[in-house]
Amino acid sequence: MTTDPSAALPATTSVQGIHHVRLTVTDIARSKQFYETVFGFSAAIDNSDKVGEPGVTEDPALFYGGTVFDLGGQLLGLRPVAQQGDTFDSTRTGLDHVSFQVPSVDDLEAAAERLDQAGVAHAEIRLLEEAGMKILAIQDPDDINLELCALV
C-alpha cells in the first residue's frame, strides 16, 4: 500500500456514513451495563453470555463474545478482548473519541442532569462555536472518551 498522496485512488463517492464502530473493552458485563444504563441503549446482538467459552473471543460470527447496539441505523459494538487493567489512551494511534448526537441543546442539558443524578462524572457542557455545536464529555468504564453533542 502506498502512502504517497499523489498516487491516491479517486475519491470513493458512494460512502454514505459510518455503519458501525466497535470498541475494545476489558469487562463486557460492566461495559454493557454502562451503555444500557447511561445511554439507554438496547442490545440488538448479544453474545456476552458466551464470553467465557473457548474460542468465542476469536469468533467473528459470535461477535467475539460482545454486544452490538443499534442506534437507529448505525451500530456500536463492544468487543471484550482487552487485557484486564488496560486503559484507553486517546493520544495513541487509533480512536480519539466517539460522539453521539442528540436532537437539541435541551436534550444535552437533560442528559447532564441525568448523569448527575446517576453519579456519572462528566465535563461541563461546552460550546464549540466554530463547529456549531455544544458537547458534553464523559468517560466509559475503560476510560474511552465519549461525548454527546447537539447542533446549535
N, C-alpha and C positions, 0 to 999 in steps of 0.2 A: 504494500500500500504506500502510495506516495504522500508526502506532506507538503509538496510544492503547490501553493495555491494557484499558480498559473496553469497547472496540469489538472485542475479540478474538473470533474464532470459537470455538465449543465445542471442547473438547479432542478430539483425534483418539485414539480408543481402540484402533484396530487396529494401531498401531505395535508391532512385536514385538521390535525391537532394531535394531542398526546392521547394514546389509547390507554396506557397504564403506566404506573410507577410501582416498583416493588422495593420495599425497604428491608434490609437485613437486620434482624433483631436477635437479642440474646435469649429472651424468655417469651415464647409465643403466648402463653396464657396471660401474662402481665400486659404485654403489648396489645393483645386483642381486647382485653378488658378496658384499657386506656382509650382506645379508639372508639369502642362502643359507648363507653360512659361519657367521655369528654365531648365527642363529636356526634354521638347518636348514630353512628354507622351500624348497619346490619350486614352480617356476612352473607355474601352470595355463594361463596365456595368456602368450605371449612374442613380442612384435614388436620387441624391442630390436635385432635384427639389421637392421631396416629403418629405423632412426632417421635415417640419413644420406640417405635417398631423398627426392626432392622431394615436399612435401605431407604426408608421414607424420606429422609432429608436430602437424598441424592436423586429422587424420582420426580422429574418434572410433571408426569401425569398425575401425581398426588400433590402437586404444587409445593413440593419439598416439605410437606407437613405443615404448611402455612394456611393463611386465611386471606381471602380476597373480598374486598368491599366494593360494591357498585355505587358510584357516586353520580348516578344519572347519566350513564353512557361513558364515563371514564372510570377506570378501575385503580384501586390502591391495594397492593398486596403486601403481606408481611411474610418474610422468609426466615424461619428460625434456625439459622446455621452459624451465627456469630458465636465465638467463644465467650463463656461467662467472664465478666469483668471487662470485656471490650467495650469501648465507648466511641461514639461518633465524633468526628473531627471535620468541621466544615472548611478547614484550611488545607486539607489534603485533596489530591485529585479525586474527583467524583462529585457527589451530591453536595450542594451548599445548603439548600432548604427546599421544603415543599410548601406551596402556598395554596390555600383553599379559599375560593371566592365565595362571599356571602352576598345576599341580594342588596343590602343597604348599610349605611353607616349605623342606623338604628339597630340592625341585626348584630353588627360588630360590637356596639356598646352593650347590648343584651348578653352577648357571649362573654364579655369581660365580667359582667355581673355574675353570670352562672359559674364562671371559673373561680371567682372569689368565693362564692357560696360553697363550691366543692373543694376549696382549699388547694386549687391548682395554681402554682406560681405562673406569672406571665408578666410581660413588659407592659408599659403604658401604651395606649393607642397613639400611633404616630402618623402624622400627615407627611406623605411623600408627594409634595406639591407638583414637582416636575412630572411624576408618573401619573398624577391624577387619581391617587388612591390613599386610603388610610389603612394601616396594618396593625395587627395585634400579634405579637410573637410569643410563642410558648415552646417548651421542650417536651419531647415524648420520653418514656421511661429509659430509652437508650441514649438520651440527650440529643436526639435528632432535632434539628431546627425546623419548626413548623410555624406557619403564620396563617392568620385569617386576614383576608383583605376585602375591602369594599371600595368600589369606584366612587369618586366624588364629583 
